[in-house]
Amino acid sequence: MQQDRLAAQTSEYLQAQNDRQSALIEQHQEMRRQMQEHRQYLEDQYRLLKAAEEAVGVLGQRLESLAQAVQPHLGSSKKEKRDFMNSYAIYTRRIKALNQGTQANFFVMSLSACIEQGTMVQICGFELFKAEKDVTEAEWRDYFLSARVPDNTAYKTLDREVKTLCMDVELQDAESRLSRLMADFYEIVDRLNMEDIVQLEPKKVVGYLVEALRPQAFKIAVKDQLGRQVHKPTKGNIHVFVTWLRGELGFFMRFEAHIAVQQQSTSTSKAGQQQIVGHTAKKDAGGKKFSARTILKDVASTRSILIRDEEVLVRDQGPSDRVKNASNVTIQLMEYSSARMLQTQPRPRTSTRKRQVGKC
């Protein structure tokens, strides 16, 4: 009986130990799971902090670039004031775009914060006649924007400057040619502070642009069109003129390459004619003209050369009536000149002397 009791107690004790061990194992596994979750949470937080740090760095670089976008005002001329306001306008647009793309709210620096200290003292003491603290932001804005009031006094200088204006024929599309021409013209009027001449003197502006057109064939065609009564309103409105000119230039550029090829072939034929005519006027070393027989030989050889050139032109470029007609006319002239030489050869003086003796 005692052994059975000891065996039962031992069995209960072992079962309790087993249950306790199982509970400890479950607690240990639960702790490991919690630690793994906590580790994953820390890694996620680290990645978020890293991304936030990179975003802050990029934002800092943007802020630095924004601060560098404003050129500190150091001068006193109107051009320097306009350049300063142009850089300040770029800065304000970037700040507005940055505020729309992020949750942060960035404030725009005031105009007075972008002026060099020595220049500010000069402006306040000799132009605004106020202390720095008494000048408001509106007064600073009016001071700088006054530089945009145009001076319509440099017409002679403008006439001289636009003489260098010329359309860039190296560009291969009409939009680029016209845009480059307008950009060059605006650069001139901006440098002379005469931007409103486009509204005040549209006919003068149209005249400037027409004189700058290239090539000459297109310029002559545009002048001919503008000289007609139907295009009288076109010359008085720069918007209408530019819109019309864009279409005309695009239409002209369709045939520009073919016109250049035709001009090249015409110049080649003219050079050949001059060379042929030059052969007829050759002289020998003694200063005497060639004989008629020699000229006839030259005519025959020249005729064969022209026929060969015509065959080359027909094969490469198609039939060319102008070249054929010029060649035929040249050959006829040479044949006529040789025939005249045969008719006008000097006769022997003896016959004339004999006739004179007979008369006596």
NUPA-404490 format. One record per residue: residue in one letter; x, y, z of N, C-alpha, C in turn. Coordinates in steps of 0.05 Angstrom, whole numbers, plus 5000, padded with zeros to 4 digits. Layout:
AXYZXYZXYZ/...
***
This chain:
M501749765000500050005000501750255000/Q503850245016505650475017507050524991/Q507750304977509050334951507150454931/D504650374932502650484913502250784918/R502250854944501851134950504251304940/L506651194945509051344935509151364905/A508251144892508151154863506151364853/A503751374866501751574858502851854863/Q504151904886505252174891507352244870/T509052044864511152104845509952164818/S507952024810506652074784505352354784/E504052424806502852694807505052914806/Y507252854820509353054820510553094792/L511052874779512152884752510253024733/Q507652974736505653104719505653404724/A505853474750505853764756508353894745/Q510653754747513153864735512953894705/N511653704692511353714663509553944655/D507353974671505554204665506954474669/R508554484691509954734696512054794674/Q513354584664515354614643514054704617/S511754584611510254664587509354954588/A508455044612507655324616509955514612/L512355434623514655594619515555624590/I515255394576515955404547514055584532/E511555574538509555744525510156044531/Q510756094557511456374564513956474549/H515956294547518356364533517756424503/Q516156254491515456304463513856564459/E512056614478510556864477512357114479/M514357084498516257304501517857344475/R518757124463520257154438518557284416/R515957204415514257324395513957624399/Q513557704425513257984431515858144425/M518158014431520658144425521058174395/Q520157974379520457994350518658224339/E516258234350514458454341515558724349/H516758744373517958994381520359074363/R521858864356524158914338523159014311/Q521058894300519958974275518959264276/Y517759324299516659594302518959804303/L521159734317523459914318524759944290/E524859734274525959754247524159934230/D521559904233519760084218520060374226/Q520360414252520760694261523460804251/Y525460634249528060724240527860804210/R526460644194526160714166524560974163/L522561014179521061254178522761504185/L524461464206526161684214528261744192/K529261524179531161564158529961714134/A527561634127526161774105525562064112/A524762104137524262384146526862544145/E529062424153531662564152532362644123/E531962454105532562514077530762734066/A528162714074526362924065527063194076/V527963204101528763454113531263554099/G533163374091535463464076534863574049/V532963434035532163544009530763814012/L529063834033527664084038529664304044/G531764234060533764434066535264524041/Q535764334023537064413998535264593981/R532664523981530764693966530664973978/L530664994005530665254017533165414011/E535465274010537965404003537865503974/S536765333956536565423929534665653925/L532465653942530565873941531866133951/A533466103972534766343982536866453962/Q538066263947540066353927538666463902/A536066403898534666493874534466803874/V534366923897534067213899536867333898/Q537367493878539967633876539767883893/P541467923913541368163930541768413913/H540068603919540168853903542669013912/L544369063892546869203898547169463882/G545569503861545969733844543869943847/S543870123827541970343828540670403801/S541570273779540370333753537770183750/K536270263729533670143724533969843716/K535969793701536469513692537069343716/E538669433735539269283759536769243777/K535069443777532569413792530769203779/R530569213753528969013739530068733742/D532668703741533868433746533268333774/F533368513793532768433821529868343824/M527968493811525168423813524568163798/N526068113776525667863762526467623780/S528767643793529667433811527767403835/Y526667623845524867603868522267473859/A521367523835518867403825519267093822/I521567013813522166723812522166603839/Y523266743859523366643886520566613898/T518766803894516066793905514466563892/R514866523866513466303852514366033863/R516866003869517865743880516865693908/I516665913924515565873951512665793950/K511165913932508265833930508065543921/A509665463902509665183893510464993915/L512365073931513264903954511164873975/N509665093980507465084000505164903990/Q504764883964502664713954503364423955/G505964363953506864083952507563953979/T507664114000508364004027506264114047/Q506263984070504564064092505664304107/A508164354104509364584118508564844103/N508765064118508065324107510565514109/F511665584086513965754086513166034079/F514466224092513866504088515866624068/V514866814053516466954033518067174047/M520667194041522267404052521367674041/S521467874057520668144048522768254029/L522068464015523968583996526268714011/S525668834034527868964049529968764058/A529168514062531068314071532868224049/C532268294024533868214001535668433990/I535868654005537468883996539968894012/E542168933998544768964012544769214029/Q545969194052545769404072546769674062/G549069684049550069934039548170064018/T546969894001545069993981542570093994/M541669954016539270044030539670324042/V542070364055542570624066542670844045/Q543770774022543870974000541071043990/I539370833987536670883976535071043996/C535170964022533571104042534471384046/G537071434044538071704050537971894027/F538171794002538371973979536071943959/E534371743962532171713942529471713956/L529171563977526571553992526471764014/F528771854024528972054045527371974070/K527671724077526471614101528371434116/A527771384141529371194156528670914148/E530370724152529870444143527370334156/K526970394181524670274196522070394187/D522170634174519670764166518770694138/V520470554123519770474095518070224096/T515670224086513969994086514569814062/E513369574064513769374042512569474016/A510269614018508969723994510669943981/E512070103997513770303986516270183972/W517269973984519569833971518569713944/R516169603944515169483919514769693898/D513669923905513270133886515870243876/Y517870253893520470363886521770183864/F521669923868522869743848521269713823/L518569713826516869693802516969943785/S517770163796517970413780520070383758/A521870193761523970143740522770013716/R520369913718519069783695517469983678/V517270233686515970433670517870493646/P516970443621518770463598519470753592/D521770783579522671043570522671033539/N520671173528520471173498521971413487/T524571413492526271643482528571543465/A528971283463531371183449530671063422/Y529071213406528171103380530571083361/K532271283361534671263343536471033351/T536770993377538370763386537070503378/L534370493380532870253372533170203342/D532970413326533370383297536070263291/R538070353306540770253301541069963310/E539869903333540169633344538769423327/V536369493316534869283301536069233274/K537969393265539269333239540869073241/T541668993264543068743268541168503271/L538568563272536668353276536368193250/C536367923252536267763228535167483235/M533367383218532267123223534366903218/D534466713236536366493235535266283215/V536366273191535466073171536665803176/E538465773195539565503201537565333216/L535565453229533465293243531665173222/Q530764933227529364773207526364763209/D525164933227522264943228521465233232/A518965293223518065573223517665673251/E516665513269516165603296518765693310/S520865533306523465603319524565863307/R524365893281525466133268523966383278/L521366373279519766603288520166653318/S520266443334520666483363523366603369/R525466513354528166623359528166913350/L526866983328526767263319525467443340/M523167353351521667503371523267533396/A524667313404526367323429528667523425/D529867523402532067723397531068003397/F528668043386527568313386526768403414/Y525668223430524868303458527368353474/E529568213469532068273483533068553478/I532668643453533568913446531769123461/V529169093459527369293471527569283501/D528069053513528369033542530969173551/R533069143535535569283542535269583541/L533569673522533169963519530770063536/N529469883551527169953568524970073551/M524269943529522170033511520269803505/E519469653526517769423521514969493510/D513969723517511269793509511069903481/I513269903466513169983438511469793421/V511169553431509469353417506569453417/Q505669573439502969683440502669963429/L504770123432504570403423505170433394/E507070293383507870313355507870043341/P505469923337505469653324506469663295/K505869873280506769883253509869903251/K511070053269513970063270515169793276/V513969653295514969393303514669193280/V512469213266512069033242514169103221/G514869353217516969433198519669323206/Y520269333232522769223242522968923236/L520768773242520868483238520968413209/V519568563192519668503163522468543152/E523868753160526568793151528468573161/A527768443182529568233193528967953181/L527067933163526367673152528467583133/R528967323133530767193114529566923106/P530166823083531866933061530467163047/Q531967283028530967523014528367462998/A528167222987525767162972523267172989/F523467063013521267073032520667363041/K522767513046522367793054520967953032/I521767913007520468052985517567972982/A516967712986514167622984512467743006/V513567753030511967863053511468163048/K513468313038513068593033510968633011/D510968462991508968482970506168432981/Q505868232999503268173010502268403028/L504068513045503368733063502668993048/G503669013024503069253009500269262997/R498869042999496169032989494169133009/Q491869222999489769343016488569143035/V488468893027487168693045488768653070/H491368703070493068663093493668913108/K492069123104492469373119491969333149/P489969183158489669133187491868963198/T493168803182495368633192497668793202/K498269013188500569173196500069333222/G497569363230496969523253496469363279/N496869093277496468923301498668713301/I500368723321502668543322501768253326/H499568213341498567933345497667823318/V496067973303495067883277497467833258/F499368013259501667993241503267743247/V503867683272505567453279504067193272/T501467193277499866953270499866903240/W499467113225499567093196502267013186/L504367133197507067083188507866793194/R506966683216507566403222506566213201/G504166263191503066093170504566133144/E505166383137506666443112509466313113/L510766333136513466213137513365913135/G511465783148511165493145510665413117/F508965563102508365503074510865533057/F512465743063514865803047516965583051/M517165483075519265293081518765023069/R516364973059515864723045517464713019/F517764943006519064952980521865072982/E522865143005525365283008527665112997/A527664853004529864672995529864652964/H527464632952527264602923528164862909/I527565092922528465352910531465362910/A532765272932535665282934536965102913/V535764872908536864692887536564812859/Q534264942854533865072828535765302823/Q536265462845538165682842540965582837/Q541665352850544365242846544765142817/S542665012806542864912779542965152759/T541465362765541465602747544265732747/S545465762771548065882773550165702758/T549765442759551665262745551465302715/S548965322705548665362676549765632667/K549365842684550466102677553566102676/A554765952695557665932695558665782670/G557165582661557865442637557665622612/Q555565792612555265982589557566182589/Q558366282612560566472613563166342604/Q563566082611565965942603565965902572/I563665842561563465802532563966062517/V562766282526563166542514566166622516/G567366552538570166612542571966472522/H571166232514572766082493572666232467/T570466352460570266492434572066742432/A572766852456574367092456577267042462/K578166792460580966732465582766842444/K585166892451587266982432589666802436/D591166792414593566632416595866792428/A598166672429600466812442601267062427/G600867062400601667292384599667522385/G597467482399595367692401593367672379/K593467482361591567452339589267262348/K586967302336584667132342584966862328/F583466662340583566402328582166412301/S582866222284581666202258578866092260/A577266122238574566022238574465722240/R576365592228576365292230576765212259/T578565342273579065272301576465322318/I575165552312572665612327570565402322/L570365312296568365102290568964842305/K571564782308572264542324571364582353/D571864822363570964882391567964862394/V566464952373563564932374562664642375/A563964472359563164182359563764052386/S566164112396566863992422565064102445/T564464352444562664472464559864362462/R558964312437556264192434556163922447/S558263752443558263492455558263512486/I559763702496559863742526557163822537/L555864002523553164092532551163872531/I551263712510549363482508549863282530/R552363242537552963062559551963172586/D552363432590551363562615548363542617/E546963582594544063562594543163282602/E544563072592543862802600544262752629/V546362872641546862842670544662972686/L543863222677541763362691539063212690/V538463102666535962952663535962702681/R538262572682538362322698538162392728/D539462612738539562672766537162822776/Q536363022761534263202771531763202754/G531563062732529263072715529763272693/P527963302674528363492651528563772661/S530463922649530864202656530764362631/D528464482625528164632600529864882599/R530265002622531865252622534765192613/V535864982624538664912617538864842587/K536864692577536964612549536764862531/N534865042537534565282521537065452521/A538265482546540665642548542965512531/S543165242531545265112516544865152486/N542365122477541765152448542365432439/V541565632456542065902448544965962447/T546565852466549365892466550665772441/I549865532434550965402410550265562385/Q547865662383547065822360548766082358/L549266202381550866452381553666392371/M554866162380557566092372557666032342/E555665892332555565832303555266092287/Y553566272298553266522283555766692283/S557166692306559666852308561866732289/S561966462287563966342269563266402240/A560666392233559866452206560466742199/R560066922218560667202213563667242209/M565267082223568167112220569067022192/L567766812182568466722155567666932134/Q565467072139564567272120566267522121/T567267582144568767842148571767812148/Q572767592136575667562134576767762115/P579067882121580168092103581067982076/R580468122055581168042028584068132022/P585468012002588168101995588068391984/R590068541991590268821983590868851953/T591968641941592768651913590368701895/S588168561902585768601885584768881886/T584869001910583969281912585769471896/R588369411897590269581883589769551853/K589169311844588769271815586269421806/R584169411823581769561815582269861813/Q583869951832584570241832586170311807/V588070141799589670191775587870191750/G586070001749584269991726582670251723/K581670351745580170601744581770831734/C584270831742585971051732586271031702/
***
